[in-house]
Amino acid sequence: MNSIRLIAQAIFCFVALCIAQACAASASGAVAFVHVNVIPMDRDRLLRDQTVVVQNGVISAVGRKFAVPAGTKVIDGRGKYLSPGLADMHTHSESREDMKVYLANGITTLLNLGGATSDFIDQRVPLLNRGERPGPHVYVALRIDGTPKYGQFVITTADEARWAVRLAKTNGYRFIKVYNNLSPEAFSAAADEARKQGLGVAGHHLEAVPLEQEIAGGGFLVAHLEELIYALFKAPTNDPLAPPGDAAIAKAVELLKDNRAFVVADLVTFQTIADQWGRPDVLSGYFAEPQAKYVPFQWRLDWRRDDYVSRKGSLSRRAEFIGRLAKALSDAGVPIVAGTDAPTIPGIVPGFSLHDDLDRLVAAGLTRYQALSSATRVPGDFIVATIHDMPAFGRVEAGNRADLILSDANPLDDLATLRKPVGVMTHGRWYDRSELQALLDSVASDYSAAAAAH
């Protein structure tokens, strides 16, 4: 009798476990992409006819010929290509509308490098990062400087720097961004405290701190590729916009590689500045572009007030140099990440500009795999290396955050396919093409109504 009772209990437990697993799969919104071609981005390769299972917002399995959990939503990927969601690693966007536009463009990770409002950090970011609002996963930096010249949070002593870092962590910031006029003492204290508190460090070249000291210790993010010009080269007084020679490229490669630093390869940003430098006529062209409908009225006013168009000379030689620098860094294995500085630069539209940045990288000589890595695999590596409690992302493999783009063609053959995704997944939520277009349409409609009201 006891043996029968034990057998009955075992059967009951087994059935209960199966039911619990099925319910858990259903409750977590499990999704499976079947018969899909996968670009895993662990290296330059394509996996054909795969099944990718997502549970609780995380990729749980990638492979062929296995059963998906009961209750799973199935997405047929025949003839389609699944790749990681994109990351813009230098933005200043924070509006609800910008978040929708980023998502519709396949961008599932943002690094806001300073100036965000408390409402964005306290209210919007938690909702976004829980998947309760449409948009990317967002990391935010507190920007600190040694003087009020650029309107940053001012830090004058090492003690203040340490307290600023601690307060930043308490208030949800995940990075400290150091700015031009920070003192050596304040910088050293901020960088040391940030690493103790598990925060990342990014920033500009500091006037009072040598580049090699600034990036020492590994994991530092140089916020602009062009910062390397200011750090490693002094332009002649008779030609202040002259580019460095190739010796500066070799030195930059050596310094960044030796110190395991990352750098934002914002080619589109510098090229856009170069295009309008001293040319007032260029601005009107930006407002005529199709994506201009996703730029709010206030930003249009700010763009018109910007002074790049009134500058003298030409940045074209420096723009060409920066392209060669990006290729040299990438070829040498220095980790570069895509970024745009949107929307503070006239002509740089959130979301759309990241695709332009990838195109610029390819035009500079990077392979499509190298360019795509700068917006997928490498940002994931950077976040994991600098903020150790963050889940992995940037690859299509088990354990990674389920940030995914489904496209009609292989992006390693044509990056343009990522501009019109079949669908995007973020935080385990699937947005098909019609839903993505609806997000864009809602933003354009709201902006149009707001502009008319003015």
C-alpha angles and dihedrals in degrees: 000000000000091000091052090049091050091049091049091049091049092051091047092050092048093050091045090051092051091049091047092050092049092048091047091052091050095044093050092054094244114199130191126197106205132196089006129147110237130210098196095183093215084114138341101295145107126227112204129212097005135162116224117191123199123195128173091355093303131102104249101178142008121186148082135288103009131125119255120227118273115267092026120149108236123214115194108227099179109150091002133109127228119204136159120282115259129255129212104201099189118046140132096199120129111150123114088239095054090051090056092048092050092051093048087055093054095256109142101166130051133182110201104203100200149314097065117152122246089244090060094048098039100039116012101041095054090050092048093046092051090051092244093124128040111260147076130303104269134211118187132204128208107226116218132183139172097239136029090242095111097031097253131140102282122230119179106169139039091245092054090048093055092048091048090055093048092049090047091056092047090052097051103264114141098189141041116217114203117209137209103276103041112132120243091246094050092045094051092048093047094048093047094047093046091057091047090052094045096249125137124238126223136158159116126303106279115227093219098041125067114236093241090056093045095054097036116124097040134262098063114146116217101214098213131024089222090061086079089064092056093044098047107027137052111202117225114258091237092054108028094172095051116131122236122258125251090271087073090055092053091048093049092051092050096046097046095043095047091050097041090236127164125219134201107237096207097169093150091055097053093040091051090051090048091050093057098035105126093350115107090176092069095070095068089057091059091056091051094057117106092240091057088088087073093058114093123234093251093055090049088056092047091050090054090052095051115113103216089100092059096053124110129236130017135287095196095107092050091048090054090048092051090054091054090047092053092052093047092050093047093047090050092053096251105150111246125185129199119247139157113191087231132208101008096074117074109250096021107115117193113255098003093063093061090064088050089053091054089050090051091052091053090047088053089059105268118135117248088251091054092047093047090047089060089063099037125017099027097049087050090051090048095052094046091047095050105030104040099191095060124106117245120261139164098073134076097235138110114287095027123118108265097249103146143162122203112203139180095235139028108275089209086066097038124007090195090079088073091063090070106036122192085220144332131222124204129164088000092299117125119216114189124206095270092051091049091051090048089056091053092045092052092052093048091048094049093048092047091052092047092050091049089053090059 
